[in-house]
Amino acid sequence: MKICHITSFAPNRCGLYEASRDMAKADILHGKHTVYMVDGRSNENVGKVDDRNGFKVTVVSPDLIMDCDLIYMHTGIEDRYIVKSQAPIICVVHGKPLDCFRPESKGEGSSYSLYEYIAQWPRTKKMLYFWEDYRYYWEHLFFGKDEVFKYPVIDEDMFNTDCDIYSLKNKGKINVLVCDSIRADIDLFETAIACINIAKKFKDVKFHFVGLEQSNLHCWQTILNELSRLGALGDITTRLTNMQSVYRAVDLVISPNRIINRVVAESLCCGTPVMQETGGETQIADYFCYMPAPTNVLEIFGMFVEDFNKGIDKNKIIERSKVFNLQNYYTSVQSMYKEMELI
């Protein structure tokens, strides 16, 4: 089968692209399918190559869409390319419900309604997303075309316990990574306040922030200054291209997400425990807390410290993380292909 992924070519910069890359690799490696990658945003990227960890992606011309048996639409593309093909479409829903709904409710775009529009296309066979927790927020939009995979797909050849380890410049006895995107439905403010509360009680802990794009704002400086005063401020960096090495370098990752997003899954694949916001149905992280409640944060972080002092068993974390690997994903997608009578 010939498959085309219409995506946004942005290696190391975009979770949407990273997911499409990993899905394509699973189709090639385990399904033996032919897979094309098309940049829906710009023809200027045709011919560009993403070559990481033994898997090479080359952006091809949108004209190759005509030669495909199946289209994965991660992002939009000009209609003139879509109408040249009659191949069925799987729309991958990367946006979070509130992250799509809130801007539209303020008159800023229409991404929430756009999903409903795409779901009504006769050629759209599936509206695919990876978070069971969001089914109740999406199902009224998708006309029974929901396809929910329990876990995201992560390339285990890239995210694992092997290879390089990032060199932290300002290390503590315990090193904690705070790393997640700031969206309409996610704010690192409460997470950062949780770090302050932890630092007041637990000494020798350093909090490292990656991709904190607003760190120069005064409101953020007040928080970072307090962490510095408490001796708990570690490294602050912009987005990095080798996050697997960062996950390996820290002892814990803290995420404000209730779902298993890529930060959570990638960390676990690297054998690093995760403390995240409670509430998800498909919980697989090690520690869950309600971040707006300081006492709960301290209680759960204390559980991590006890485990840290005893020694974290990374092998157990790696074993749990196998649900994210390419083979597990392809087992699910293969069932979908059979249902659609594509294989």
C-alpha positions as a printed Julia matrix, in Angstrom:
343×3 Matrix{Float64}:
   0.0    0.0    0.0
   1.15   3.53  -0.78
   0.52   6.0    2.03
   0.96   9.77   2.09
   1.37  11.81   5.26
   0.5   15.48   4.77
   2.33  17.16   7.62
   4.35  20.24   8.58
   8.04  19.52   8.05
   9.65  20.7   11.28
  12.13  18.17  12.75
  12.8   18.75  16.46
  10.44  21.71  16.47
   6.91  20.39  16.2
   5.11  17.54  17.95
   2.73  17.19  15.01
   5.64  16.47  12.69
   7.37  14.13  15.14
   4.17  12.08  15.45
   3.76  11.85  11.67
   7.41  10.79  11.33
   6.99   8.0   13.88
   3.72   6.83  12.32
   5.39   6.72   8.9
   8.32   4.75  10.28
   5.97   2.17  11.82
   4.16   1.74   8.49
   7.47   1.24   6.67
   9.21  -0.92   9.26
   6.35  -3.16  10.38
   3.84  -2.86   7.54
   6.34  -2.82   4.66
   4.26  -0.06   3.05
   5.58   2.7    0.8
   5.23   6.03   2.58
   5.51   9.58   1.21
   5.89  12.71   3.32
   4.4   15.93   1.94
   4.76  19.33   3.58
   1.27  20.8    3.46
   2.54  24.26   4.35
   5.23  24.91   1.77
   6.54  23.45  -1.48
   9.87  25.08  -0.65
  10.7   22.1    1.57
  10.49  19.54  -1.25
  13.74  17.56  -1.23
  14.67  18.44   2.34
  15.8   15.51   4.49
  15.32  14.54   8.12
  17.91  11.84   8.89
  17.94  10.82  12.55
  18.7    7.58  14.34
  18.86   5.47  11.2
  15.57   6.62   9.67
  15.51   9.1    6.79
  12.52  11.19   5.74
  12.61  13.1    2.45
   9.9   15.64   1.63
   8.33  14.88  -1.76
   6.2   16.85  -4.21
   2.47  17.08  -3.43
   1.85  15.67  -6.91
   2.66  12.23  -5.51
  -0.61  12.37  -3.57
  -2.26  11.15  -6.79
  -0.29   7.91  -6.53
  -1.44   7.02  -3.0
  -3.95   4.52  -1.66
  -4.38   6.33   1.67
  -3.87   9.89   2.9
  -3.07  10.83   6.48
  -3.93  14.49   6.88
  -2.07  15.92   9.87
  -2.46  19.45   8.57
  -4.17  21.11   5.64
  -3.03  21.46   2.05
  -4.37  23.3   -1.0
  -7.55  21.69  -2.35
  -6.04  21.36  -5.81
  -3.82  18.57  -4.49
  -6.55  16.77  -2.54
  -9.05  16.72  -5.42
  -6.54  15.05  -7.74
  -6.89  11.92  -5.65
  -9.85   9.84  -4.57
  -7.89   8.02  -1.86
  -9.58   7.73   1.55
  -8.47  10.2    4.21
  -7.57   9.68   7.86
  -7.57  13.02   9.64
  -5.21  12.98  12.62
  -6.55  15.24  15.36
  -3.45  16.71  16.98
  -5.15  19.65  18.65
  -6.57  19.42  22.15
 -10.29  20.21  22.48
  -9.97  23.26  24.72
  -6.87  24.43  22.88
  -8.99  24.5   19.7
 -12.25  25.69  21.22
 -11.04  28.61  23.35
  -9.35  30.65  20.57
 -12.35  30.17  18.28
 -14.72  31.26  21.05
 -12.71  34.51  21.16
 -12.95  34.99  17.41
  -9.41  33.82  16.74
  -9.6   31.26  13.93
 -11.91  28.28  13.57
  -9.84  25.17  14.26
 -12.54  23.57  16.42
 -15.22  23.87  13.73
 -12.74  22.87  11.04
 -12.52  19.36  12.46
 -16.32  19.03  12.2
 -16.14  20.2    8.58
 -13.43  17.68   7.66
 -15.3   14.85   9.42
 -18.25  15.41   7.08
 -16.24  14.77   3.92
 -17.32  11.42   2.42
 -13.65  10.59   1.79
 -12.79  11.09   5.46
 -13.02   7.61   6.92
 -11.47   8.19  10.35
 -10.85  11.04  12.76
  -7.86   9.62  14.61
  -6.52  10.77  17.97
  -4.44   9.23  20.72
  -6.14  10.33  23.9
  -9.1    8.33  25.19
  -9.67  11.1   27.73
 -10.81  13.43  24.96
 -13.42  11.17  23.38
 -16.27  12.94  25.17
 -15.03  16.32  23.93
 -14.77  15.26  20.29
 -17.39  12.6   19.54
 -20.24  15.05  18.88
 -18.13  16.57  16.08
 -16.96  13.46  14.27
 -20.17  11.73  13.11
 -19.15   8.32  14.45
 -15.79   8.38  12.66
 -13.77   8.46  15.89
 -10.7    6.2   15.96
  -9.02   6.42  19.34
  -5.66   4.81  20.03
  -4.89   4.41  23.69
  -1.26   5.53  23.5
   0.84   7.83  21.32
   3.56   6.34  19.13
   7.21   6.97  20.04
  10.29   5.84  18.13
  12.1    3.6   20.62
  15.23   3.74  18.46
  15.52   7.4   19.42
  14.05   7.55  22.91
  15.72   4.96  25.13
  18.34   4.63  27.86
  21.26   4.39  25.43
  23.69   6.91  23.91
  24.43  10.48  24.91
  23.44  12.29  28.1
  22.97  16.06  28.19
  25.45  17.97  30.33
  23.53  20.04  32.88
  25.46  23.16  33.85
  23.87  23.76  37.24
  23.22  20.34  38.72
  21.71  19.4   42.05
  21.53  16.12  43.91
  18.06  15.71  42.42
  17.47  17.2   38.97
  13.94  17.87  37.78
  12.95  18.85  34.24
   9.99  21.14  33.6
   9.26  20.98  29.91
   5.96  21.37  28.1
   4.32  23.67  25.61
   2.19  26.57  26.78
  -1.2   26.33  25.06
  -4.71  27.61  25.61
  -5.43  24.72  27.95
  -1.99  24.36  29.56
  -0.16  26.92  31.67
   3.14  26.27  33.4
   2.36  28.88  36.07
   0.88  26.42  38.56
   3.66  23.93  37.8
   6.31  26.56  38.48
   4.62  27.54  41.76
   4.63  23.85  42.67
   8.4   23.88  42.11
   8.74  26.76  44.58
   6.75  24.87  47.2
   8.89  21.79  46.67
  12.11  23.83  46.96
  11.03  25.26  50.32
  10.84  21.78  51.84
  13.3   19.65  49.87
  16.88  20.83  49.59
  19.45  19.88  46.93
  16.76  19.9   44.21
  17.38  21.79  40.97
  14.59  22.61  38.53
  15.63  22.86  34.89
  13.38  24.6   32.35
  13.58  23.79  28.63
  11.63  25.82  26.08
  10.35  28.43  28.55
   9.86  31.05  25.86
   8.38  33.64  28.25
  11.23  33.54  30.78
  12.18  37.16  30.01
   8.78  38.5   31.11
   8.76  40.12  34.54
   5.98  37.86  35.82
   8.17  34.83  35.07
  11.24  36.53  36.49
   9.53  36.8   39.87
   9.09  33.02  39.94
  12.58  32.22  38.65
  14.1   34.71  41.09
  12.4   32.95  43.98
  13.68  29.56  42.82
  17.14  31.11  42.57
  16.87  32.56  46.08
  15.96  29.1   47.36
  18.99  27.62  45.55
  16.72  25.51  43.35
  17.07  27.12  39.91
  18.93  24.95  37.43
  19.41  25.47  33.7
  17.06  27.57  31.58
  17.3   26.89  27.85
  15.33  27.48  24.69
  14.0   24.55  22.67
  16.59  21.81  22.18
  17.01  19.35  19.34
  18.23  16.4   21.41
  15.56  16.04  24.06
  16.27  12.33  24.51
  19.66  13.24  26.0
  17.98  15.74  28.35
  15.48  13.16  29.6
  18.38  10.82  30.35
  20.2   13.55  32.31
  17.44  14.27  34.83
  15.89  12.28  37.65
  12.27  13.35  37.19
  10.1   15.14  34.63
   7.17  17.26  35.81
   4.33  17.88  33.35
   1.09  19.85  33.84
  -0.67  17.62  31.3
  -3.42  15.22  32.33
  -2.89  13.16  29.19
   0.06  11.12  27.98
   1.51  13.63  25.56
   4.9   13.28  23.86
   6.84  14.8   26.75
   5.4   12.23  29.15
   5.82   9.29  26.77
   9.32  10.24  25.58
  10.53  10.61  29.17
   9.25   7.19  30.14
  10.87   5.64  27.05
  14.17   7.06  28.33
  13.63   5.39  31.71
  12.94   8.68  33.49
  10.0    8.8   35.91
   7.25  11.38  35.38
   5.14  13.35  37.82
   2.09  14.82  36.1
  -1.3   16.36  36.69
  -3.88  13.86  37.87
  -7.1   13.14  36.02
  -6.25  11.11  32.93
  -7.99   7.82  32.23
  -4.96   6.15  30.65
  -2.51   6.84  33.44
   0.93   5.32  33.07
   3.24   7.88  34.71
   4.84   7.19  38.09
   3.4   10.01  40.19
   0.2   12.05  39.99
  -0.64  15.22  41.86
  -3.09  18.11  41.78
  -0.7   20.98  41.09
  -2.93  23.82  42.33
  -2.84  22.16  45.8
   0.6   22.75  47.41
   0.08  20.12  50.11
  -0.71  17.45  47.54
   2.33  18.42  45.45
   4.6   18.08  48.47
   3.08  14.75  49.44
   3.57  13.22  45.99
   7.04  14.69  45.51
   7.96  13.21  48.89
   6.99   9.79  47.52
   9.38  10.35  44.62
  12.2   11.37  46.98
  11.72   8.16  48.97
  11.95   6.13  45.75
  14.94   8.16  44.57
  16.83   7.48  47.79
  16.11   3.76  47.44
  17.1    3.79  43.77
  14.79   4.19  40.76
  14.36   0.98  38.77
  14.61   2.28  35.21
  14.01  -1.2   33.79
  10.48  -1.2   35.17
   9.82   2.18  33.57
  11.19   0.97  30.24
   8.96  -2.11  30.42
   5.89   0.07  30.92
   6.95   2.36  28.07
   6.79  -0.46  25.52
   3.12   0.39  24.95
   4.38   3.41  22.99
   6.7    1.58  20.61
   6.3    1.32  16.86
   5.21  -2.32  16.89
   2.45  -1.66  19.42
   1.2    1.25  17.32
   1.27  -0.73  14.08
  -0.74  -3.55  15.65
  -3.51  -0.99  16.25
  -3.22   0.68  12.88
  -3.19  -2.65  11.06
  -6.6   -3.45  12.53
  -7.86  -0.11  11.27
  -6.5   -0.79   7.76
  -8.26  -4.16   7.69
 -11.54  -2.57   8.79
 -11.16  -0.03   5.96
 -10.37  -2.92   3.57
  -7.04  -1.4    2.6
  -5.06  -4.56   3.3
